[in-house]
Amino acid sequence: MYIFRNSAAQVIYVGKSASLRDRLRSYFTAVSAHPVRTRRLVEQVADFEVVATGTEQQALITENTLIKRHHPRFNVRLKDDKNYLYFKIPEVVPGDSESPAPAEFPRPGYTRRLGQDRARYFGPYTDAKVLRRSIRELRAAVPFRGCSDPMFKRGRVCLDYHLGICAGPCAGLIDRQGYQQLLDDAAAFLSGHTGVVVGRLEQAMAKASEELDFERAAALRDRVRAVHKLTDEQITSPRLGSEVDVFGLATGSTQGMVAVLSVREGRIQGVTRHPLEGVQGMTRGEIMASFLGQFYAGTPVVPRILVLPTPPDDALVIRDYLEARRQTKVDLRVPSRGVFRNLLARAEETAEAGLAQSVVTQDFDQARGDAALADLCSQLGLQAPPLRMECYDISNTMGQQSVGSMVVFVDGRPKVSDYRIFGIKTVEGPNDFASMQEVISRRFAHVLEQDRDASLGVVPDLVIVDGGEGQLASAHRAMVQLGVDQIPHFGLAKRFEELHRVGGGEPVHLEQGSQALFLVQRIRDEAHRFAITRHRARRQKAGLQSRLDEVSGLGPKRKRALLQAFGSLAAIKEASIEDLVAVRGVTRPVAAAIKEIL
C-alpha cells in the first residue's frame, strides 16, 4: 500500500494495490487525462511512502486504520466515526465472599471505545438518545443493575428495585447464576434473538405458577409483556433471515450518506445513518468498498448477509476480510427483486432523506460561517478571512494541576480532532502569564520541526489567547522567540469583550450582536470549557490518591481488592494483619507495610 503527503507533510490519500509500481506510475503519467479529482490529488502530492503488507486483507486493515487516524481529504471517510456509542455488558467476575461484590454483579453501560477484554459490545449506535431510551425500556424486561459501585456497596436496594428495573443484587435478592442469566438475556435481546428470551421467561413463569409462587409468576409475566412491547414495534418478516444488514447509499457533490438497516431474527431492529466525506469523483463501488472496511472495523459483530446497492470494488478482498472477522461465511448480495429489494429501496430512501437534510444544514452553516469570517476579517483588519483559528486558555487551582487548552475552528466551526491539551511542566504556582508562554512555545515549536501531527503541524490564520494584555504579551514573547510572530494574534478580555493588539493601543471592540463577536465568543468559551474539563479530570485523579499509594508492592488490583473488602481507608486502617492477609493477593509483608504506613 502507499501513502501520499502534501508539502505540509499531511496525509492526503491512502491507497493499496497488488502492483504498486504500476499504480504509482499511473498517477504521474498522462496527468491531463486523469479525472478532475485525481488531477487535484496529483497536484498536491509532495512525497509518498510505501508500506508492505503480507496479504490483501492486511492491506485493507492498515488502510482503514490510517484513514481513521489521519482523515485524508481524498479518501472516502466516515464523518465523526470516533463518537459512535456502544453498549457494553461486562464479564462477571467470580467471587468467594459471602457479601455481594460489584464485580460479581457488573453494571452494563455505555462506552465509545471497544476494549480488549471479554466484555460483550453492541453497536455502533449513531443516535445516543435512541439507544439510551431503548436501554431504559429493556431494563423493564431484563432488570440488570444500573447503580454505581459505591451505591451497590451500601447493601440495600434503591428506587430502581421498587420501579421493577433492577433485580436487587446489592441486597442479595438474586444470586450470581440468576444475574448472569439476566446479562445473557440482555445480550440476546440486543443481538436480536428475542425468541430465546421470551421462551425462557414463559417457561419460568409456568414453573412459578405450578409451584404456586404467584408473585414471581406475575413479575415474569410483566417482563414477557415488556419484551413483546419492544418487539411488536418492529417490522417483522420471516423471510428476512436471522442476521442481515441492509445498506442504502446516497451521494452528492461533496458528501454522501449510508443508511444501515439491521435485521435480526426477521425483525428490523433499527436504522442508523452514517455521513461520508470525500466522495467527490468516486464511483459507488469505490465508496461502498471503503465504507464497509471502515464500518466493520469498528463493530463487534459481522452479520451473515449483507444487502448492498452495488457490488463493492475488490469484492473478494472485502468478503475475505469480513469472513475472517466473523469466522464463518458472509454473503454479499445485490438484489433485483423480492423482500431484500424492498428493504434496499427503503434503506436508499432513508439515505437520500438524510443526505438532503445534511446538505441543507451544512449550506446554512457554511453561509453563516463565511459571513462571520468576512466580518471578523474586516473588523480586525486582516488580509484574508481566518479560515483556521486557534484559541488558548489556562486552567488551574491555586497553581495546582495546571493545564493549557488549544481549540481549533476551521471555516467557523469547531474541529474537535485538532484540539490539544498541554500539561504545564515548567511553571510552579498560579502564574497564568508564564503558563501561557510555555503553551505557545510548545505548540509552535511543532511548526518549526515540521511535525506531521494533523493539528500541531499546521500554521493558523489567527491566534486568540483568553485574557488581556498580560496573557497576550506572554504569547507574543514566545512567538517572537520562535519567529512566528507574523501570525495575527490577539488577546480577548472577557470583561468588556475587547480584543487587545500587540504593543497596546486602543483595543478592538467588535460590534455588539455581530457574527464576528459571536464567533470569537464561541471559540473563547470552547477553549475555557475544554481547559477546565481537563483540569477537573486531573484534579479528581490527584484527589483519589491515598496513603495506600505509598505502600511498596501494592498495585491497583490489590488496592481495589482491599477497598472492596473493607469499604474505606478508615476500615483498612482498623483491620488486623490477619484480616488484611485474608484479602486475595495481599501477602503478610505487604499487610505489615500497610499497617506501618497507615
Secondary structure, DSSP 8 states (H G I E B T S, - for coil): -EEEE-TT--EEEEE--S-HHHHHHHHTSSGGGS-HHHHHHHHH--EEEE---SSHHHHHHHHHHHHHHH--TTS-EETTGGG-EEEEE--------SS--GGGS---EEESS--SSS-EEEEEES-HHHHHHHHHHHHHHS----S-HHHHTT-S--HHHHTTS---GGGTSS-HHHHHHHHHHHHHHHTT-HHHHHHHHHHHHHHHHHTT-HHHHHHHHHHHHHHHHHHHTS-B-GGG-SEEEEEEEEE-SSEEEEEEEEEETTEEEEEEEEEEE--TT--HHHHHHHHHHHHHHT-S---SEEE-SS--TTHHHHHHHHHHHHSS--EEE--SSSHHHHHHHHHHHHHHHHHHHHHHHHHHHHHHHHHHHHHHHHHHT-SS--SEEEEEEEEEETTEEEEEEEEEEETTEE-GGG-EEEE--S--SS-HHHHHHHHHHHHHHHHHTT---TTTTS--SEEEEESSHHHHHHHHHHHHHHT-TTS-EEEEETTTTEEE-TT-SS-EE--TT-HHHHHHHHHHHHHHHHHHHHHHHHHHHHHT--GGGGSTT--HHHHHHHHHHHSSHHHHHHS-HHHHHTSTT--HHHHHHHHHH-
